[in-house]
Amino acid sequence: MKLTSEMIKARAKELGIDDIGIGNIERFDLAPVLMSPKSYFPSAKSVIAIVMRIPRGTYRGIEEGTHWHNYTFYSYNKLNTLLRPRLTYELCRFIEDFGWEAVAHYPAVSERNPVSEPVAPNRLPPNIVPSIRLIAAGTGVGEIGYSKVFLNKKFGPRLRLGLILTDAELEPDPIMDTGSICSHCGACVRECPGDAIPSLKDKDTRISIDYGEKKVWYGDVKMGRCTLTHHGLNNEISPFLKKAFPNMAFDVRSSDMTEEEAYRLSYTVAGGKWSTTYYEDGDNAIVQYYNYIMKHTGYYAICGARGCIRACMDSLERSGRIENRFHNPFYRKKSWLLSNKSTPTEKHVNPFRDKFVEEKYPGLRENEYGYKDKVELSGNK
């Protein structure tokens, strides 16, 4: 029996995949060689993009400022590494039952490769990592929004993507024009706490992608600022960073750090420990919550996509530009932001130690530097 696009879409729906798009391989002829699906699978004839929705409720905890776990688990890491791949695997099995090879692709960061020498002369170095958003846009399952976040007609920005490359020649879906979903309203620009998304008025900051039959464009996001904010090195969105570094006022909004530098710094902080932090649990993690969630998932997300997803989805829902509707608006009150100003606790060398000693051993610090001033200020004379 011949395998068709309609058969694949029907099976995807049966499996619980939320949406799917199919593109012919020729659309990616102009892709950079280290990001090309043709470098990955030279015999590929078609590319299949898989969409799995992010439940809107997974943003509720961060929006309220009361719960962070759900976003990392259900919106990001486990949706990308467990929930969606399971269905991608099943769809690959379906395709291969018809005798066509199906290459599942994990959405890694393409800009960080290659990582080693070629395995043989005249071969490309590993790893070939296509840009999953650019490839997905070439399948017609959605468009790249102005903020670089992928948008789908059903769910807007609330989604994660997967890819399957196959040597089966399938009927392609049409590529969406820029602006089919994104209204370029500027909500993402205004609400991004890292000022990572350029002004809509600045046409020089647009990136254009050529699929041969159609060109699309989106904003050239400052990915260093985005990464610093996403991974919690922005005081404005992380109560955990403010607790660990109350005297630090690092201004992400004016940072020129690159994405790679931001990754190196944020993960060093998240996984870092110090000889003595004076935290009750005694694990000596520099930022307790980051270390905690990393242990559980190997990943951590703190911002909760304040501008690029939350503000965007609210705008698209209100304007009726996406299909998944809700009885109540997402925003029930004004979103919170923390101050980036330092909130000094003490002027001394180690305020963490001072607080620990005073609470555990009252009076033991008498005659230490600054102790008399502290007692007088507190009224405990």
C-alpha positions as CSV (number, residue, x, y, z in Angstrom):
1,M,0.0,0.0,0.0
2,K,1.3,3.5,-0.9
3,L,2.1,5.8,2.1
4,T,0.4,9.2,1.7
5,S,0.5,12.5,3.6
6,E,-3.1,12.0,4.6
7,M,-2.4,8.6,6.1
8,I,0.5,10.0,8.2
9,K,-1.7,12.8,9.4
10,A,-4.5,10.4,10.3
11,R,-2.1,8.2,12.3
12,A,-0.6,11.2,14.0
13,K,-4.1,12.3,15.2
14,E,-4.8,8.8,16.5
15,L,-1.6,8.9,18.5
16,G,-2.5,12.2,20.1
17,I,-0.1,14.5,18.1
18,D,-1.7,17.9,18.1
19,D,-0.7,19.0,14.6
20,I,1.6,18.1,11.7
21,G,3.1,19.6,8.6
22,I,4.9,18.1,5.7
23,G,7.4,19.7,3.4
24,N,9.4,18.5,0.4
25,I,13.2,18.4,0.8
26,E,13.9,20.9,-2.0
27,R,12.6,23.7,0.2
28,F,15.8,23.4,2.2
29,D,18.3,23.5,-0.7
30,L,19.6,26.9,0.6
31,A,20.0,25.8,4.2
32,P,23.5,26.1,5.7
33,V,25.3,22.8,5.3
34,L,25.8,22.3,9.1
35,M,22.0,22.9,9.6
36,S,20.7,21.1,6.5
37,P,18.4,18.1,6.8
38,K,20.0,16.9,3.6
39,S,23.4,16.8,5.4
40,Y,21.7,14.8,8.1
41,F,19.9,12.3,5.8
42,P,21.0,12.7,2.2
43,S,18.3,10.4,0.8
44,A,15.5,12.3,2.5
45,K,12.6,13.3,0.3
46,S,10.2,14.8,2.9
47,V,10.3,16.5,6.3
48,I,7.5,16.1,8.8
49,A,7.1,18.6,11.6
50,I,5.3,17.5,14.7
51,V,3.5,19.9,17.1
52,M,2.7,19.1,20.7
53,R,0.8,21.8,22.6
54,I,1.9,23.3,25.9
55,P,-1.1,23.4,28.2
56,R,-1.9,27.0,29.1
57,G,-2.1,26.1,32.7
58,T,1.6,25.3,32.9
59,Y,2.3,29.0,32.8
60,R,-0.1,29.8,35.7
61,G,2.3,29.2,38.5
62,I,4.9,31.6,37.2
63,E,2.3,34.2,36.2
64,E,1.1,34.2,39.8
65,G,4.7,34.1,41.1
66,T,3.9,31.0,43.2
67,H,5.0,27.9,41.4
68,W,7.9,27.2,39.0
69,H,8.2,23.4,38.6
70,N,5.4,22.9,36.1
71,Y,6.9,25.1,33.4
72,T,10.3,23.3,33.3
73,F,8.5,19.9,33.5
74,Y,5.4,20.1,31.3
75,S,6.2,23.1,29.1
76,Y,9.8,22.5,28.4
77,N,12.2,19.7,29.4
78,K,9.9,16.7,29.8
79,L,7.7,17.8,26.9
80,N,10.8,17.8,24.7
81,T,12.5,14.8,26.1
82,L,9.8,12.4,27.1
83,L,6.2,13.3,26.2
84,R,6.6,14.3,22.6
85,P,9.5,11.9,21.6
86,R,7.3,9.0,22.7
87,L,4.7,9.9,20.0
88,T,7.4,10.8,17.5
89,Y,8.8,7.3,18.0
90,E,5.3,5.7,17.3
91,L,4.9,7.8,14.1
92,C,8.3,6.6,12.9
93,R,7.3,3.0,13.5
94,F,4.2,3.6,11.4
95,I,6.2,5.1,8.5
96,E,8.8,2.3,8.6
97,D,6.0,-0.3,8.5
98,F,5.5,0.8,4.9
99,G,9.2,0.3,4.1
100,W,10.3,3.9,4.3
101,E,13.1,5.1,6.6
102,A,12.1,7.5,9.3
103,V,14.8,9.6,11.1
104,A,13.5,11.2,14.2
105,H,15.3,14.5,15.1
106,Y,15.8,15.9,18.6
107,P,15.5,19.7,18.8
108,A,19.1,20.5,19.9
109,V,20.8,23.9,19.6
110,S,22.2,24.0,16.1
111,E,24.5,27.0,16.8
112,R,26.6,25.0,19.2
113,N,27.9,22.5,16.6
114,P,30.2,21.0,15.3
115,V,31.8,19.5,18.4
116,S,34.5,17.2,16.9
117,E,36.5,16.2,13.9
118,P,34.9,14.3,10.9
119,V,34.9,10.6,11.2
120,A,36.6,10.2,7.8
121,P,38.1,12.4,5.0
122,N,35.5,14.3,2.9
123,R,32.9,13.9,5.6
124,L,31.2,16.7,7.5
125,P,32.0,17.1,11.2
126,P,29.4,16.0,13.8
127,N,26.9,17.0,14.9
128,I,24.6,18.1,12.1
129,V,21.7,19.8,13.8
130,P,18.9,21.5,11.7
131,S,17.2,24.5,13.2
132,I,13.9,22.9,14.2
133,R,11.9,26.2,13.9
134,L,13.2,27.0,10.4
135,I,12.6,23.5,9.2
136,A,9.1,23.4,10.7
137,A,8.2,26.7,9.0
138,G,9.2,25.0,5.7
139,T,6.5,22.3,6.4
140,G,3.7,24.8,6.6
141,V,2.6,23.7,10.1
142,G,3.1,27.3,11.3
143,E,5.3,30.4,11.1
144,I,8.2,31.9,12.9
145,G,6.8,34.8,14.9
146,Y,8.5,38.1,15.2
147,S,10.1,37.0,18.5
148,K,11.6,33.9,16.8
149,V,9.1,31.7,18.7
150,F,7.3,29.3,16.5
151,L,3.5,29.9,16.1
152,N,0.8,27.5,15.1
153,K,-2.7,28.3,13.9
154,K,-4.2,26.2,16.7
155,F,-2.1,27.1,19.7
156,G,-0.1,30.2,18.8
157,P,3.2,30.0,20.7
158,R,2.2,27.3,23.1
159,L,4.0,24.3,21.5
160,R,7.1,22.2,21.2
161,L,8.3,20.8,17.9
162,G,9.7,17.5,16.7
163,L,10.9,16.4,13.2
164,I,11.0,13.3,11.2
165,L,13.0,13.0,8.0
166,T,12.0,10.3,5.6
167,D,12.8,9.0,2.1
168,A,9.1,8.7,1.3
169,E,8.0,11.3,-1.2
170,L,4.9,12.9,0.3
171,E,2.5,15.6,-0.7
172,P,3.7,18.9,0.9
173,D,1.7,21.5,2.7
174,P,1.9,25.1,1.6
175,I,4.3,27.4,3.5
176,M,2.7,30.1,5.5
177,D,3.3,33.8,4.7
178,T,4.9,35.9,7.4
179,G,2.0,37.5,9.3
180,S,-0.4,34.6,8.8
181,I,-0.6,34.2,12.6
182,C,1.7,36.8,14.0
183,S,0.0,40.2,13.9
184,H,3.3,42.1,14.7
185,C,1.4,43.8,17.6
186,G,4.6,44.3,19.6
187,A,3.3,42.6,22.8
188,C,6.4,40.3,22.9
189,V,8.7,43.3,22.5
190,R,7.0,45.3,25.3
191,E,6.8,42.5,27.8
192,C,10.2,40.8,27.3
193,P,12.0,41.4,30.7
194,G,15.4,41.1,29.0
195,D,14.8,43.6,26.1
196,A,15.9,40.8,23.8
197,I,13.4,41.4,21.0
198,P,14.1,44.3,18.7
199,S,11.7,47.1,17.9
200,L,9.3,46.4,15.1
201,K,10.3,49.8,13.6
202,D,13.8,48.6,13.1
203,K,13.7,46.8,9.8
204,D,17.5,46.3,9.8
205,T,17.1,43.7,12.6
206,R,15.0,41.4,10.5
207,I,16.2,37.9,9.4
208,S,15.0,36.6,6.1
209,I,14.8,32.9,5.2
210,D,14.5,31.7,1.6
211,Y,12.7,28.4,0.9
212,G,13.0,28.8,-2.8
213,E,9.2,29.1,-3.4
214,K,8.7,31.6,-0.6
215,K,10.7,34.0,1.7
216,V,9.8,34.6,5.4
217,W,11.2,36.9,8.0
218,Y,11.3,37.4,11.8
219,G,13.2,39.6,14.4
220,D,16.9,39.2,15.1
221,V,16.6,38.4,18.8
222,K,19.5,39.2,21.1
223,M,19.9,35.6,22.2
224,G,22.4,36.4,25.0
225,R,19.8,38.5,26.8
226,C,17.2,35.9,26.1
227,T,19.3,33.0,27.5
228,L,20.3,35.0,30.6
229,T,16.6,35.7,31.3
230,H,15.3,32.3,30.4
231,H,17.8,30.7,32.7
232,G,17.2,33.0,35.6
233,L,20.2,35.4,35.6
234,N,17.8,38.3,35.3
235,N,16.8,39.8,38.7
236,E,13.5,41.1,37.3
237,I,12.0,37.6,36.9
238,S,13.8,35.4,39.5
239,P,13.1,35.6,43.2
240,F,15.7,32.9,43.6
241,L,18.5,34.9,42.2
242,K,17.4,37.9,44.3
243,K,17.7,35.7,47.4
244,A,21.1,34.4,46.6
245,F,22.6,37.7,45.3
246,P,20.6,40.5,47.0
247,N,23.4,43.0,46.3
248,M,23.8,42.2,42.6
249,A,22.2,44.5,40.1
250,F,23.3,42.9,36.8
251,D,21.4,44.7,34.0
252,V,20.5,42.1,31.4
253,R,18.6,44.7,29.3
254,S,21.9,46.3,28.4
255,S,24.0,43.2,28.1
256,D,25.9,42.4,24.9
257,M,26.7,38.9,26.1
258,T,26.5,36.2,23.4
259,E,24.2,33.2,23.7
260,E,27.1,30.8,24.3
261,E,28.5,33.1,27.0
262,A,25.1,33.2,28.6
263,Y,24.8,29.4,28.6
264,R,28.2,29.0,30.2
265,L,27.5,31.6,32.9
266,S,23.9,30.5,33.7
267,Y,24.7,26.8,33.9
268,T,27.8,27.4,36.0
269,V,25.7,29.3,38.5
270,A,22.8,26.8,38.4
271,G,25.1,23.8,39.1
272,G,27.5,25.7,41.3
273,K,28.2,25.1,45.0
274,W,30.2,27.0,47.6
275,S,32.0,25.8,50.6
276,T,29.4,27.2,53.0
277,T,26.2,28.9,52.0
278,Y,24.5,28.7,55.4
279,Y,21.3,27.4,53.9
280,E,19.2,25.0,56.1
281,D,19.3,22.1,53.8
282,G,23.1,22.1,53.9
283,D,23.7,21.2,50.2
284,N,25.7,24.4,49.7
285,A,24.1,25.2,46.3
286,I,24.7,28.8,45.3
287,V,21.1,29.2,44.0
288,Q,19.1,26.5,45.8
289,Y,16.1,26.3,43.4
290,Y,18.2,26.1,40.3
291,N,20.3,23.3,41.7
292,Y,17.2,21.5,42.9
293,I,15.3,21.5,39.6
294,M,18.5,20.6,37.7
295,K,18.8,17.5,39.8
296,H,15.3,16.4,38.8
297,T,15.3,17.3,35.0
298,G,18.8,18.2,34.0
299,Y,17.3,21.5,32.8
300,Y,15.8,24.6,34.3
301,A,13.6,27.4,33.0
302,I,12.8,30.5,35.1
303,C,11.4,33.3,33.0
304,G,8.4,31.4,31.8
305,A,8.5,33.2,28.4
306,R,6.9,36.4,29.8
307,G,7.0,38.2,26.5
308,C,7.5,35.7,23.7
309,I,4.9,33.3,24.8
310,R,2.6,34.6,27.6
311,A,2.1,38.1,26.2
312,C,1.9,36.7,22.6
313,M,-0.7,34.0,23.4
314,D,-2.8,36.5,25.2
315,S,-2.7,38.9,22.2
316,L,-3.5,36.1,19.7
317,E,-6.3,34.8,21.9
318,R,-7.9,38.2,22.3
319,S,-7.7,39.0,18.6
320,G,-9.1,35.6,17.6
321,R,-6.1,34.7,15.5
322,I,-5.7,31.2,16.9
323,E,-8.2,28.3,17.3
324,N,-7.7,27.0,20.9
325,R,-10.0,29.3,22.9
326,F,-10.7,29.6,26.6
327,H,-13.6,30.8,28.7
328,N,-11.4,33.2,30.7
329,P,-8.5,35.5,29.6
330,F,-5.0,34.4,30.7
331,Y,-4.2,37.7,32.5
332,R,-6.4,38.1,35.5
333,K,-4.3,41.0,36.9
334,K,-1.1,42.9,36.1
335,S,2.0,40.7,35.6
336,W,4.7,41.1,38.2
337,L,8.3,42.1,37.8
338,L,11.0,42.4,40.5
339,S,13.2,45.4,40.8
340,N,16.7,45.1,39.4
341,K,18.1,47.4,42.1
342,S,20.2,45.8,44.7
343,T,18.6,45.2,48.1
344,P,21.6,45.3,50.5
345,T,21.2,43.1,53.6
346,E,24.3,44.2,55.4
347,K,27.5,46.0,54.8
348,H,29.7,43.3,56.1
349,V,31.8,40.6,54.5
350,N,29.4,37.7,54.9
351,P,25.8,38.7,55.7
352,F,24.6,35.0,55.1
353,R,26.9,33.9,57.9
354,D,26.0,36.8,60.1
355,K,22.3,36.1,59.9
356,F,22.9,32.3,60.5
357,V,25.0,32.9,63.6
358,E,22.6,35.5,65.1
359,E,19.5,33.3,64.6
360,K,21.2,30.1,65.8
361,Y,23.4,31.5,68.5
362,P,21.9,34.9,69.8
363,G,24.6,37.2,71.2
364,L,27.5,35.2,70.0
365,R,28.6,37.9,67.6
366,E,29.0,40.5,70.3
367,N,32.0,42.7,69.7
368,E,32.3,41.6,66.0
369,Y,32.6,44.2,63.3
370,G,29.3,46.1,62.9
371,Y,27.5,44.1,65.6
372,K,26.9,47.1,67.8
373,D,25.4,49.1,65.0
374,K,23.1,46.3,64.1
375,V,21.9,45.9,67.7
376,E,21.2,49.6,68.0
377,L,19.3,49.7,64.6
378,S,17.1,46.8,65.6
379,G,16.2,48.4,68.9
380,N,17.6,45.5,71.0
381,K,19.8,47.6,73.3
